[in-house]
Every structure is written in C-alpha cells, then in structure tokens.
Amino acid sequence: MKREDDQQLWDLLGQAPSGQLSPFFARNVVRKIREQPQRADWLWRWLTPRKLVPITGLAIAILAAAVALHQPSSRDTGEKAPDVIAKIDPQDYDVVADLDELLVTDEIGLWDDDAQTL
C-alpha cells in the first residue's frame, strides 16, 4: 500500500506510540510454548501404571464376563433325540438301506460303463 492511497491511515499510524519489546521477549515466548502440552502428552498421561492397571483389569473382567455368559450349553445327545429323528418310521430305515444299496450298484455300474466306452 502506498502512502498516497490512504493519507489519513498513514497519519493515524504515525501518531500511534511505537511498542517497545522487552529484552526477554524471545525467552518468554519460548517458555510459553514449552509450557503448552504437546499432542502426544495426553497419551503418555494415560499410559502411566496408576491408570493403566485398573483400566486393564476392568477390560479383562468385562471380557471374562462376556465369555462366561456366552458359553454354549452342553448338549445331552443320549437323553433326548431331536424331533426329526423321533418321527422317522421303522419302514423308512428299510428305504434308506435300499437307497444305499442302489447307490453302491450305480457307482460300480458307472465305472463299468466308462471302461466299455474306451
């Protein structure tokens, strides 16, 4: 900005008292900067044993409670059969046996057919 652009502003700035800096200005600025906490300081404050041990204990207790409450119940396979198995008639067992026999003969015949085509 040139002096000719705004003469009143320059006149006002000329009347303002000039500020005098303290001889210790740089030292005071650096001290204030060092007093401010750094970004990672909060992390180091949480990682002290005084706070870390109780938090870790609480986390382990919560995990143990979750594991204890979500354990699947043991199944008693010998006492009670599922409803699907209970509803099968004895005649169905004969049909299943016949199907097994049919599958075995079909597999044997399948290999024989392949050998004949070669």
C-alpha positions in Angstrom: 0.0 0.0 0.0 1.4 3.4 -1.0 1.3 6.4 1.2 -0.8 8.3 -1.4 -3.6 5.6 -1.3 -4.8 6.4 2.2 -3.2 9.5 3.7 -5.4 9.5 6.8 -4.4 6.0 7.7 -0.8 6.8 7.5 -1.2 9.9 9.6 -3.0 7.9 12.2 -0.3 5.2 12.2 2.3 8.0 12.6 0.6 9.3 15.7 0.4 5.8 17.4 3.1 5.1 20.0 5.6 2.6 19.0 5.7 -0.6 21.1 8.8 -1.4 22.9 9.7 -5.1 23.3 11.1 -6.5 26.4 14.7 -7.7 26.2 13.4 -11.0 27.4 10.6 -11.3 24.8 12.0 -14.2 22.9 12.7 -16.1 26.1 9.2 -15.6 27.3 7.7 -16.7 24.1 9.7 -19.9 24.1 8.8 -20.6 27.7 5.1 -20.2 26.9 5.4 -22.6 24.0 7.2 -25.2 26.2 4.5 -24.9 28.9 1.8 -25.9 26.5 1.1 -29.7 26.4 2.2 -31.5 23.3 -0.2 -33.6 21.2 1.1 -37.0 22.5 1.3 -35.9 26.1 -2.3 -37.0 26.8 -1.4 -40.5 25.6 1.6 -40.7 27.9 -0.5 -39.5 30.8 -3.0 -42.4 30.2 -0.2 -44.9 29.9 1.0 -44.5 33.5 0.7 -47.6 35.6 -1.6 -45.7 38.0 -4.3 -45.5 35.4 -3.3 -48.4 33.0 -3.6 -51.2 35.6 -7.2 -50.5 36.7 -8.3 -50.0 33.1 -6.7 -53.2 32.0 -8.2 -55.1 34.9 -11.7 -53.7 34.1 -11.3 -54.7 30.4 -10.2 -58.3 31.4 -13.2 -58.6 33.8 -15.6 -57.5 31.1 -14.1 -59.9 28.6 -14.3 -62.8 31.1 -17.9 -62.0 31.9 -18.8 -61.9 28.2 -17.1 -65.3 27.6 -18.8 -66.8 30.7 -22.2 -65.6 29.7 -22.0 -66.6 26.0 -20.8 -70.2 26.5 -23.0 -72.6 24.5 -24.8 -75.1 26.7 -23.6 -78.7 26.5 -25.9 -80.9 24.6 -27.1 -84.2 26.0 -27.1 -86.4 23.0 -28.2 -89.6 24.8 -31.2 -88.3 26.8 -33.5 -86.8 24.2 -33.4 -87.3 20.4 -34.4 -84.4 18.2 -38.0 -84.4 16.9 -37.0 -85.1 13.3 -35.3 -88.4 14.2 -38.1 -89.3 16.5 -40.7 -89.0 13.7 -38.9 -91.5 11.4 -40.9 -94.7 11.0 -39.1 -98.1 11.1 -40.2 -98.6 7.5 -38.1 -95.6 6.4 -35.0 -97.3 7.6 -35.6 -100.1 5.0 -35.9 -97.4 2.3 -32.7 -95.8 3.3 -30.9 -99.1 3.3 -32.3 -99.8 -0.2 -31.1 -96.4 -1.4 -27.6 -97.1 -0.1 -27.6 -100.4 -1.9 -28.8 -98.7 -5.1 -26.1 -96.0 -4.9 -23.4 -98.6 -4.5 -24.5 -100.6 -7.5 -24.9 -97.4 -9.5 -21.3 -96.4 -8.7 -20.0 -99.8 -9.8 -22.0 -99.7 -13.0 -20.8 -96.1 -13.7 -17.2 -97.3 -13.7 -18.1 -100.3 -15.9 -19.8 -98.0 -18.5 -16.7 -95.8 -18.7 -14.4 -98.8 -19.2 -16.6 -100.0 -22.1 -16.6 -96.7 -23.9 -12.7 -96.7 -24.0 
